[in-house]
Amino acid sequence: MDNIEKLISGIDPAERDNIDDPGPLQLQDPVPVFSQRPVQVDPGKSGGKWRIIAAGMAIAAAAAGLVVWAPWQAPTGTGPASPTLPTTGDPTTGPSPSSSADGSALPRIDYGLPNFLVPASQDVYFQDSAACNALDLRTLDLVDANGIRTKLPDNANAYPVIGCVDSLATILRSDLAEAGNPTGDGSGIWLARWKDGTWSISADDDTGINVVGSMPFFTNPRLRALDNPSDPILKPEQLRKLKVLGLDGTSLGRLLGPDVPSWMDAKPTEESHAFGNELLRMDQPAWEEREWKMDEIGTPINDPMAGPNDVDRYDLVFYDLRGKKVFSLTSMRKGAEQEPTDCADPGPTYKLDGESPSSVVADAGPLKLALSTVTEADGSRYSVVGLYPADLPSTGRACDVRFGVDIGERTLMLTHWNDPMGFKNQGEINAYLGSGEYTQAKAVAKSLVIQDLG
């Protein structure tokens, strides 16, 4: 990948309207949400009571045209890292994680939902019913096309709940869940049904389970990144598939989650943890870490004594408390990533918003954090958060943006911290820049220091 327009392959978001106001949020009707006051609980203890509250703040935000909705208070603590397991995987499709998605050793967090469920968004619609009260990821069955039943890994952060209504529930296959599945189809939605006193996810209901070539159900933010939010193509098709399952429009809205570019925290997490190794050091919130080590042809390296600078390629990714990828770094031996000097496609342009200084200094100079929006020649756009040279102009040709920067004997790729987001207009971009998610990114960038790699 030689420049910024190559960061994402296979994604062709259509044209977004570039107007100043965020516009009204696309809620079908006011939705109840939970009082999200997380409490850390030791594993094995019961979950306590939960309650639904009226969505007064969500309604007020919708009236004001805000993108950041109901308040979200992050937990005040985090548990130990999940255990390290041997890596496996096909090097042609990507590395396998050095950490398991099984979070059973982590303290459980009570967010106000039953059975320690983690809410996927700020506004989770969760019906007060016997079925929804019984939803528990630890007992939920996955049933494949052959009728074989399996269980989810015991990590609620990897599988947050989007909504529960009318004996149906939607579970997010988060970025964290997909980190251990290099041949998977990317993060999407699992549809769970309550039948005969149990919850299960069936391949018959979900095109993303063991069905080659099919597209899984996606959340509204994911659809925005893949589609044109002003003139969508994928969303109507997804809604058609869901309606075949007997769901009305109101239920669909509740089960797909808020129609915003990103399910972002209203406030940044106050807690900070020091992280460091021989490559870098940084302060990060209660995030979950995954790292991969590989040789020059992509074969995983399982040697625990091999450090980030001892291998040909090292990947480090952090996920937030809802399993979303929020930081990504790739470090390679210098020369392993060759970038062509010619511009293959001069049409795409970029625009940087929310520029903020970082502590990272490359061989060519310091780097800055920014939200980069790439506009293709046909007008389609997508946005990602990452680090760029501090002297990079705020607008220009995408061809002029390098994917990697050199630091000592390593080349680092830092321009793609998260997955692409689809903004309808500049107003939504401005709202995102004021969100807790981007505020947290700025704090991490200012603390991030790459060690001397000379």
C-alpha positions in Angstrom: 0.0 0.0 0.0 1.8 3.1 -1.2 -0.4 5.9 0.0 -3.5 6.8 2.0 -6.1 5.9 -0.7 -4.9 2.3 -0.4 -5.4 1.9 3.3 -8.7 0.1 2.8 -9.2 -2.4 0.0 -12.6 -3.5 -1.1 -14.5 -0.5 0.4 -16.3 1.8 -2.0 -18.4 4.3 0.1 -20.5 6.5 -2.1 -20.8 10.2 -2.1 -21.5 12.0 1.2 -23.2 15.4 1.4 -20.7 18.0 2.6 -22.9 20.4 4.5 -22.4 22.2 7.8 -25.1 20.8 10.0 -25.3 17.3 11.4 -29.0 17.1 10.7 -31.5 15.1 12.7 -30.5 11.7 14.1 -32.4 8.9 12.4 -34.3 7.4 15.3 -37.6 5.8 14.5 -39.0 6.8 17.9 -37.7 7.6 21.4 -35.9 4.6 22.8 -35.4 3.5 26.4 -31.8 3.2 27.5 -30.1 1.9 30.5 -28.6 3.8 33.3 -25.0 3.0 32.5 -23.2 3.2 35.8 -20.6 0.4 35.5 -19.5 -1.4 38.6 -16.6 -3.8 38.6 -17.6 -7.2 40.0 -15.4 -10.3 40.6 -16.1 -13.3 38.3 -18.6 -15.7 39.6 -20.7 -13.1 41.5 -24.3 -12.4 40.5 -25.1 -9.4 38.4 -27.5 -7.5 40.6 -30.5 -5.5 39.5 -30.9 -3.4 36.4 -33.5 -0.8 35.3 -34.7 1.0 32.2 -34.8 4.8 32.3 -36.5 7.3 29.9 -34.3 8.5 27.1 -34.7 12.2 27.9 -31.1 13.1 27.2 -31.2 11.1 23.9 -34.4 12.9 22.8 -32.9 16.3 23.6 -29.7 15.4 21.7 -31.8 14.3 18.7 -33.7 17.6 18.8 -30.4 19.5 18.9 -29.0 17.5 16.0 -26.1 16.2 18.0 -24.2 13.1 17.0 -22.9 12.3 20.6 -26.0 10.9 22.4 -26.7 9.6 25.8 -23.9 9.7 28.5 -21.5 6.9 28.8 -19.3 6.5 31.9 -16.5 4.1 31.4 -15.6 1.6 34.2 -13.1 2.8 36.9 -11.0 -0.3 36.7 -9.8 -3.1 34.5 -8.6 -6.6 35.1 -5.4 -8.4 34.1 -4.6 -9.1 30.5 -6.1 -12.3 29.0 -3.7 -15.3 28.8 -1.3 -15.8 26.0 -1.9 -18.8 23.8 0.0 -20.3 20.9 -0.7 -18.7 17.6 -2.1 -20.3 14.5 -3.4 -19.1 11.2 -2.9 -18.7 7.5 -0.2 -16.1 6.8 -1.8 -15.3 3.5 -4.9 -14.0 5.3 -3.3 -12.4 8.2 -1.8 -13.2 11.6 -3.5 -14.9 14.5 -3.5 -13.2 17.9 -1.0 -14.0 20.7 -3.8 -13.5 23.2 -7.1 -15.3 23.4 -10.5 -13.7 23.0 -11.5 -15.6 26.2 -11.8 -13.0 28.9 -13.0 -15.3 31.7 -10.1 -14.2 33.9 -11.2 -10.6 33.6 -13.4 -9.0 36.3 -17.0 -8.7 35.1 -18.4 -5.2 34.7 -22.0 -4.4 35.7 -23.3 -1.8 33.2 -26.9 -2.0 34.3 -27.8 -4.8 31.8 -28.6 -8.4 33.0 -25.9 -11.1 33.2 -23.0 -8.7 32.8 -23.8 -7.9 29.2 -21.8 -5.1 27.7 -23.9 -2.4 25.7 -22.6 -1.9 22.2 -23.7 1.7 22.0 -24.8 4.6 24.1 -28.5 3.9 23.5 -29.2 0.2 23.8 -32.9 -0.7 23.6 -33.4 -3.6 26.0 -36.9 -4.8 26.6 -38.0 -5.6 30.2 -39.1 -9.2 29.5 -38.5 -12.7 30.7 -36.6 -13.5 27.5 -34.3 -10.4 27.5 -33.7 -10.9 31.2 -32.4 -14.4 30.5 -30.0 -13.3 27.7 -26.6 -14.5 28.8 -23.6 -14.9 26.6 -22.2 -17.7 28.8 -25.2 -19.9 28.0 -26.0 -18.7 24.4 -25.6 -21.4 21.7 -24.2 -21.0 18.2 -25.8 -23.5 15.9 -24.1 -24.0 12.5 -25.7 -25.3 9.3 -25.0 -28.9 10.3 -26.7 -28.4 13.7 -23.5 -28.4 15.7 -23.7 -26.3 18.8 -20.8 -24.3 20.2 -20.3 -21.5 22.8 -18.9 -18.0 22.5 -15.6 -17.3 24.2 -16.4 -15.9 27.7 -15.5 -12.3 26.8 -18.5 -9.9 27.0 -16.3 -7.0 25.7 -15.8 -8.9 22.4 -19.5 -9.6 22.0 -21.5 -6.5 23.2 -25.3 -6.5 22.9 -26.9 -4.0 20.4 -30.5 -4.5 21.4 -33.2 -7.0 22.7 -36.9 -6.9 21.7 -39.7 -9.3 21.0 -37.7 -12.4 21.8 -34.9 -11.3 19.4 -31.5 -9.9 20.3 -28.6 -8.6 18.3 -25.0 -9.4 19.3 -22.1 -7.4 17.8 -19.1 -9.4 16.5 -16.7 -6.7 17.4 -13.2 -6.0 16.1 -11.9 -7.7 19.1 -13.9 -10.9 18.4 -12.7 -10.9 14.8 -9.0 -10.4 15.8 -8.7 -14.2 16.3 -10.4 -15.1 13.1 -8.2 -14.1 10.1 -10.5 -15.9 7.7 -13.7 -14.3 9.0 -15.9 -11.9 7.2 -15.3 -8.9 9.4 -17.3 -7.5 12.3 -21.1 -7.8 11.9 -24.2 -8.7 13.8 -25.4 -12.0 15.1 -29.2 -12.4 15.4 -30.2 -14.4 18.5 -33.6 -16.0 19.0 -35.4 -16.9 22.3 -37.1 -20.3 21.8 -38.2 -23.0 24.2 -36.6 -21.2 27.1 -33.1 -20.8 25.6 -31.2 -18.3 23.5 -29.4 -19.4 20.3 -27.9 -18.1 17.1 -28.7 -20.2 14.1 -27.0 -20.2 10.7 -30.5 -20.3 9.2 -31.1 -16.8 10.5 -27.7 -15.4 9.9 -26.0 -15.2 6.5 -22.7 -14.5 8.2 -22.4 -18.0 9.7 -20.6 -20.6 7.6 -22.2 -19.4 4.4 -19.4 -18.8 1.8 -19.8 -15.6 -0.2 -22.7 -14.2 1.8 -22.7 -10.8 3.5 -23.4 -10.6 7.3 -25.8 -8.2 8.9 -24.0 -4.9 9.8 -24.6 -2.2 12.3 -25.7 1.2 11.1 -22.1 2.7 11.6 -20.6 -0.2 9.6 -23.2 0.3 6.8 -22.2 3.9 6.7 -18.6 3.0 6.1 -19.5 0.6 3.4 -22.3 2.5 1.8 -23.6 6.0 0.9 -25.7 7.2 3.9 -27.5 9.7 1.8 -28.4 7.3 -1.0 -27.8 3.8 0.5 -27.5 0.6 -1.4 -26.6 -2.0 1.1 -29.0 -0.9 3.9 -32.3 -1.5 2.0 -31.0 -5.0 1.1 -30.1 -5.7 4.7 -33.5 -4.5 5.9 -35.2 -6.7 3.3 -33.4 -9.7 4.6 -34.3 -8.9 8.2 -37.9 -8.3 7.4 -38.2 -11.8 6.0 -37.5 -12.9 9.5 -40.7 -11.2 10.7 -39.4 -7.9 12.0 -41.1 -4.6 11.7 -39.5 -1.2 11.1 -39.4 -0.2 14.7 -37.8 -3.4 15.8 -35.2 -3.2 13.0 -34.2 0.3 14.2 -33.7 -1.0 17.7 -31.8 -4.1 16.7 -29.4 -2.3 14.3 -28.4 0.4 16.9 -28.1 4.2 16.6 -27.6 5.5 13.0 -24.4 7.5 13.7 -20.9 7.4 12.3 -19.4 5.8 15.4 -20.8 4.5 18.7 -18.5 6.8 20.7 -18.2 7.7 24.4 -19.5 11.1 25.4 -16.6 11.5 27.8 -13.1 10.1 27.7 -12.1 7.5 30.3 -10.3 9.1 33.2 -8.2 6.1 34.1 -4.8 5.7 32.5 -2.4 2.8 32.4 1.2 2.8 31.3 2.2 0.4 28.5 5.6 -0.1 27.2 8.0 -2.5 25.5 11.3 -2.2 23.6 9.5 -0.5 20.7 7.2 2.1 22.4 5.6 3.5 25.5 2.3 5.1 26.0 -0.5 5.8 28.4 -3.8 4.1 27.5 -7.2 3.7 29.2 -8.8 0.4 30.2 -8.1 -1.0 26.7 -7.5 -4.7 25.8 -4.3 -5.4 23.9 -3.4 -7.9 21.1 0.0 -8.3 19.5 1.3 -10.4 16.6 4.9 -11.3 15.7 5.8 -12.6 12.2 8.8 -13.4 10.0 9.4 -11.9 6.6 6.8 -14.2 4.8 4.1 -13.7 7.5 4.6 -16.9 9.5 3.7 -16.3 13.1 6.5 -16.3 15.7 5.6 -17.9 19.0 8.9 -17.4 20.8 8.0 -15.4 24.0 11.6 -14.2 24.1 11.4 -12.5 20.7 10.8 -8.8 21.1 9.1 -6.3 18.7 12.4 -5.3 17.2 13.7 -8.9 16.8 11.0 -9.9 14.2 10.4 -8.8 10.7 6.9 -7.6 11.4 5.2 -6.6 14.7 1.5 -5.6 15.0 0.0 -4.0 18.1 -3.7 -3.3 18.4 -5.8 -2.0 21.3 -9.6 -2.4 21.7 -11.9 -0.3 23.9 -14.4 -1.7 26.4 -16.8 -2.5 23.6 -14.4 -4.4 21.5 -13.8 -1.6 19.0 -10.3 -1.2 17.5 -9.0 2.3 18.6 -5.2 2.0 18.1 -3.2 0.1 15.5 0.5 0.1 14.8 2.6 -2.0 12.5 6.4 -2.1 12.7 8.5 -3.7 10.0 12.2 -3.9 9.2 13.2 -1.0 7.0 13.0 -2.0 3.4 10.4 -4.7 3.9 7.6 -2.3 2.9 8.4 -0.9 -0.5 6.3 2.0 -1.7 6.2 3.0 -5.4 7.2 6.6 -6.2 4.7 6.9 -9.1 1.2 8.0 -8.4 -1.1 5.2 -9.7 -4.3 7.2 -9.3 -4.0 11.0 -9.0 -7.7 11.5 -8.5 -8.3 10.9 -4.8 -7.7 13.7 -2.3 -7.5 13.9 1.4 -8.5 16.4 4.1 -7.3 16.5 7.7 -9.5 17.6 10.6 -8.8 17.9 14.3 -5.1 18.1 13.9 -3.3 17.6 17.2 0.4 17.2 18.1 1.8 13.9 19.2 5.0 12.9 20.9 6.2 10.6 18.0 9.2 11.8 16.0 10.2 10.0 12.8 13.4 10.3 11.0 11.8 13.1 8.8 10.4 14.9 11.8 7.5 14.9 14.3 4.1 13.4 13.6 0.5 14.7 14.4 -2.8 13.1 15.0 -5.7 13.8 12.6 -9.0 12.5 11.3 -8.2 12.0 7.6 -11.1 11.9 5.1 -10.2 10.5 1.7 -12.4 11.5 -1.3 -12.3 9.4 -4.4 -12.5 10.8 -7.9 -16.2 9.8 -8.0 -16.9 11.7 -4.8 -17.1 8.7 -2.4 -15.5 9.3 1.0 -14.3 7.5 4.1 -12.5 8.7 7.3 -9.9 7.2 9.6 -7.9 8.4 12.6 -4.1 8.2 12.5 -0.7 9.8 12.7 0.7 11.9 9.9 3.8 14.1 9.3 3.4 17.3 11.2 4.2 19.4 8.1 1.7 17.6 5.9 -0.8 20.2 4.5 -4.4 19.9 5.7 -5.5 19.1 2.1 -3.9 17.7 -0.9 -3.5 14.6 -3.2 -3.8 11.3 -1.5 -0.8 10.2 -3.5 1.3 12.6 -1.5 0.6 10.8 1.8 3.0 8.0 2.7 1.6 5.0 4.4 4.8 4.4 6.5 7.4 6.5 8.3 11.0 5.5 9.0 12.3 5.5 12.6 15.8 4.1 12.9 15.9 0.7 11.4 12.2 0.2 11.3 9.3 1.4 9.2 6.1 2.1 11.1 2.6 2.3 9.8 0.5 4.5 12.1 -2.1 6.1 9.8 -4.9 3.6 10.4 -5.9 3.5 14.1 -9.5 2.4 13.5 -11.8 1.1 10.9 -13.3 3.5 8.3 -16.2 5.7 9.3 -18.9 7.2 7.1 -19.8 10.8 7.9 -22.8 12.4 6.2 -21.4 15.9 6.5 -18.9 18.3 8.1 -21.2 18.8 11.1 -21.0 15.1 12.0 -17.2 15.3 11.6 -17.1 18.3 14.0 -19.2 16.4 16.5 -16.9 13.4 16.3 -13.8 15.6 17.0 -15.5 16.7 20.2 -16.3 13.2 21.3 -14.8 11.2 24.1 -13.4 8.8 21.6 -11.3 11.4 19.7 -10.4 13.2 22.9 -9.0 9.9 24.2 -7.0 9.4 20.9 -5.4 12.8 21.3 -4.3 12.0 24.9 -2.8 8.7 23.7 -1.0 10.4 20.8 0.5 13.0 23.1 1.8 10.2 25.4 3.1 7.9 22.6 6.9 7.7 22.4 8.8 5.4 20.0 12.0 4.1 21.5 15.4 4.7 19.9 15.5 2.2 17.1 18.8 3.3 15.7 
